[in-house]
Amino acid sequence: MSQATRFDAIVIGAGAAGLMCAMSAGRRGRSVLLIDHAEKAGKKILISGGGRCNFTNLHTAPDRFVSANRHFAISALKRYTQHDFIALVRRHGIAYHEKKLGQLFCDDSARDIVGMLLRECDEAGVRLALETPVTRIARDGLFRVETSRGPFESESLVIATGGLSIPKMGATGFGYRIAEQFGLKVLPTRAGLVPFTFAEADPRNFKDLAGVSCEASVRCGGTAFDEAILFTHRGISGPAILQISSYWRDGDTVEIDMLPGLDAAEHLKRLAAERPKAEVKTVLSEVLPRRLAHRVTPAGLDGRPAGQVREREWSGLAEDLRHWRITPAGTEGYRTAEVTLGGVDTSELSSKTLEARRVPGLFFIGEVVDVTGWLGGYNFQWAWSSGYCAGQFA
C-alpha cells in the first residue's frame, strides 16, 4: 500500500458547502485538502441566479426548510446566519442588490462569490485538488481516501458532494453511497424545486399556453405560495410551482388561485357591468393574460356578452378560477431540479457539528443532507451555515 499524504481534514466536494467548510477549518489552523472531480470549483454557484448567484435570503428562518426533522437546521442557521455571510460579501467589496422577497444577488457575476471563497481558502492554507476523482474510502483509525492523484489520510472527512439535481453539472449519488458504506440511514430522494409535467394525452396539458405567465397562489396540502406561474410545452413551472413541488407527492392534487387577493366574483361582475357588450373572454382578459382567459372561459359562456351572464354564472366562474385543481403526471426530474429532497437522515448527525453520531470524524453538509430550502437563496444559506459549523469541528 502506497504512502498516503496526511491532512487534518479532507473535504470532498468543492461546491458552496465544501468551500465554506474548508475555509472555516483552515482558519482554525487545520491542514485541509479540498477535493472535487470537476475541473473547476463552485460550478453550481456559477450557474445560479442566471449567473448572478442568489447567494442568500434576508428572511432565512428554519420554517423555510423542508426536512423529516424540521428542527434540525435551527442550530446551524443560528450559528452562521445570512447576516454573517452578507458581512463576508461586503468585506470582499462585492456589490449586491435585493431583487424581491429578500433574495440577494450579485450586481455583476456569480464568479465574484466563487472568487471570494477561493481567496478565503487560499488565505486559510487550504490545498485544492480539482479533477481528482475519489475511487475508494476506508477507515482504520484514520480515513483513507484513494484518488486519481494517490492516497490521502485524515482525522476528519467531510462529505459535501451535493445531491442528484442537474446531472449534466456532474451531480452523482456519491455522498449517499458513502453514508451507506458507513452504516448511516439515507432517506429516499426526489427532485425538488422542479416544474410539473402532464401526460401528452392528458386534455389538461397546456402546450397551447406555453410562455404565458401570471401571478397566482398555489397550494398543496397545508402549504401555499404566492408568486408567478408559467405554462410550458410540457406542463407548468414558475416560482410558485417550483416552491410547491417540494411539498408535492405523486398523485397529489395542486390547487391554483388565478385571482389571488381579489373578491373574484364581485370583481368580475363589476367588470361585466362596465362592459356589458364585451364577450366573457374579453372581460377575463382584463384580469388574466389573453390566451389564458380564452382557455379558461367555459364553453357555455364562450361568445356571450358579459351583460347576459347571470350572477350565479359569474360566481361559478370565479369559484373555478379561485380553486383550479390540477393533478400533475410528474415532474421534470433531476434534469432541471434545482435541489434534491431527502438524503442523509438528520437523525444520524449532530445538529451542532454535522458529524455522524456513530462515526466520529465523519461529517455530511449541504445538499447531501435531508435539509432543503425554499427557492430564493435559502439552499445557499444552508450550505454556508452547515459548512461553517462542520468547519469548526472537522
C-alpha positions, 0 to 999 in steps of 0.5 A: 500500500502506497504512502498516503499524504496526511491532512487534518481534514479532507473535504470532498466536494468543492461546491458552496458547502465544501468551500465554506467548510474548508475555509472555516477549518483552515482558519482554525489552523487545520491542514485541509485538502479540498477535493472535487472531480470537476475541473473547476470549483463552485460550478453550481454557484456559477450557474445560479441566479442566471449567473448572478448567484442568489447567494442568500435570503434576508428572511432565512428562518428554519420554517423555510426548510423542508426536512423529516426533522424540521428542527434540525437546521435551527442550530446551524442557521443560528450559528452562521446566519445570512447576516454573517455571510452578507458581512463576508460579501461586503468585506470582499467589496462585492456589490449586491442588490435585493431583487424581491422577497429578500433574495440577494444577488450579485450586481455583476457575476456569480464568479465574484462569490466563487472568487471570494471563497477561493481567496478565503481558502487560499488565505486559510492554507487550504490545498485544492485538488480539482479533477481528482476523482475519489475511487475508494474510502476506508477507515482504520483509525484514520480515513483513507481516501484513494484518488486519481492523484494517490492516497490521502489520510485524515482525522476528519472527512467531510462529505459535501458532494451535493445531491442528484439535481442537474446531472449534466453539472456532474451531480452523482449519488456519491455522498449517499453511497458513502453514508451507506458504506458507513452504516448511516440511514439515507432517506429516499430522494426526489427532485425538488424545486422542479416544474410539473409535467402532464401526460401528452394525452392528458386534455389538461396539458397546456402546450397551447399556453406555453410562455404565458405567465401570471401571478397566482397562489398555489397550494398543496396540502397545508402549504401555499405560495404566492408568486408567478406561474408559467405554462410550458410545452410540457406542463407548468413551472414558475416560482410558485410551482417550483416552491410547491413541488417540494411539498408535492407527492405523486398523485397529489392534487395542486390547487391554483388561485388565478385571482389571488387577493381579489373578491373574484366574483364581485370583481368580475361582475363589476367588470361585466357591468362596465362592459356589458357588450364585451364577450366573457373572454374579453372581460377575463382578459382584463384580469388574466393574460389573453390566451389564458382567459380564452382557455379558461372561459367555459364553453357555455359562456364562450361568445356571450356578452358579459351583460347576459351572464347571470350572477350565479354564472359569474360566481361559478366562474370565479369559484373555478378560477379561485380553486383550479385543481390540477393533478400533475403526471410528474415532474421534470426530474433531476434534469432541471431540479434545482435541489434534491429532497431527502438524503442523509437522515438528520437523525444520524448527525449532530445538529451542532457539528454535522458529524455522524453520531456513530462515526466520529470524524465523519461529517455530511453538509449541504445538499447531501443532507435531508435539509432543503430550502425554499427557492430564493437563496435559502439552499445557499444559506444552508450550505454556508451555515452547515459548512461553517459549523462542520468547519469548526469541528472537522 
